[in-house]
């Protein structure tokens, strides 16, 4: 191989940062290298990263393998101890060209492979500008990094550090640049995006940031949020949901559970009723909105009755899309020290929750059959509606937004006829 190949795990922020890493590594002159951008959210994510590293070494015996990302930040020594790994970079170091010019020599000790600082000492998030995101029909813009909260199950603050925000002017500049390069849809992303602005002068909120982007970049056709914590949704955000058609009618919520006792043991900042009321309120403001959520099955001490409260939250909140996580203890978190459930029981409950999610998704797909939709074409044969539902569709150039009619669904995706030959919008070539 030649050049720099980046293997990405985890969230949309990692996807965005991988483009920055590729650019900075190439700027540094790195060649014949594989950079693995890891995720630490579950033990399974770490296992998959290790597996990918071993596979990359088998397939590329002479390449330099650099491991970075959240798992590398929190478990640097473990990755440095792998014979397949040549260097380990922290989450701050991975975004700097100088880090790739100063990689250790081949054959050094595990300790010498590590280039990882104390992430909690990082106070600022520099705006990471990218012109495009390879293979993506929509662009991501990082507005925030890190997290000030300490949910008992979560290792991410120890990989990302405390919350830091990108100034509004830099965010708007990045969106303008991406729209100028032909992107019609931009996704705002961060580790804890709804905490945006608390560390900036004047404490601007995420909703105010979104409002400012839409006001100052009139050619942006679609603005979307990656994931939010509903307890931090502000009035600006609610007003956009109600009144701004360019703000997409889809929210993915960090709910995690539906039982008050489990939410308290998770050290979440909301209870069940808050989540239900929030979902009812946003649906009243925007009847066509769809809601998704992260839910954890098998948290320590979870009884069958508590789990039933998680299941029933799907209907109570009117959720259409679920990301289900079987609880995975992460060393160093309080939840890892709590009484654990049997792994088989956790898997069974996760499967039941996924089945509930499948039923909710099917009901959502049923409701969209017979409607007319504007679809962003992601790649040949596949696109997404404004409410982020996948569509099998014929025709349309990747990156363009086309009108179409939804004729049916297959239980996973909507099925549309041929895209209108006159797209509503067209991405720049």
C-alpha angles and dihedrals in degrees: 000000000000134000124020124314117194121203111197131200130181134006136018089257089061089051090053094045091049089065090052090048093050091051095046094045091050091046087055091054096248111163138177089022139136118206116197113202104200135202125217102189094109138013088244091059090054091047091052091051092053090048091051091050092053091047092048091053093049091050095041109032094170100042124105111243117208119186122201142144133084098318091049090049094052099033103031096143093051093055093041087055091062111100089217093061122087100181141005120211126190126233092264095044095049093069096054124088091213090064091064092048091054102050116146120258121263116274099026124142122275091255092054092053093064122098100168126132131195101284091199089066092062109103104173139049113213115213106258105211120204128177095209142345113241114247094001127121091196127048128231124215121196111221101163142018135194131019134251094199124089109209106186094237098046129097095174098097087059089054098040105029127218124335116286127174134211112232114258094241092057091048092051090048091053093049091049090052094050093047089049088055091056106268114143097184128047126188120208109219140179141140092262101005096176090062087064117139102014089116096044128089109274091013098249114200130229089252092054090048091052091047091050093050092052092046096047098039103049093168092063105105101188132028119185136178120226101211135336141193103234094211089068098047107128133207093260089057093048090049091053091050090053102040114018116083091189089062103086119242098237132094128182109206130205096223101140096182146007102221120090096216093051091046089054091048088049087052091233118164097228136058129217096268092054091055093048094048092047092053091047091049097050091046089053089051094046113017093189094056119120123208131208130180147191112240129181121213122204102018111176114283092014109152125199090259091052091049090051087058089057091050093048091050089073091066096034091057096034093236118184102181128039133193102199121197122189103221111265118187112232115205111245096032124107092236090062088064095050123096105284128220123233110276091230091055091049091052091048093051092046089053091050091050091049090050089053088050091051090053091049092049091050091051089050092050090049090055092055098051110111095023129118114238140183107229129199106217108228098178138335109312097004137083144144133242123229089268089054097252115151116244132193103218137168119230132357129118117265108261095027127112114227134180117237143159121246110228103173144323138237098220092266105049141015117254119220135184122243115315115257108266088227105063118206088228136008128207117231115264 
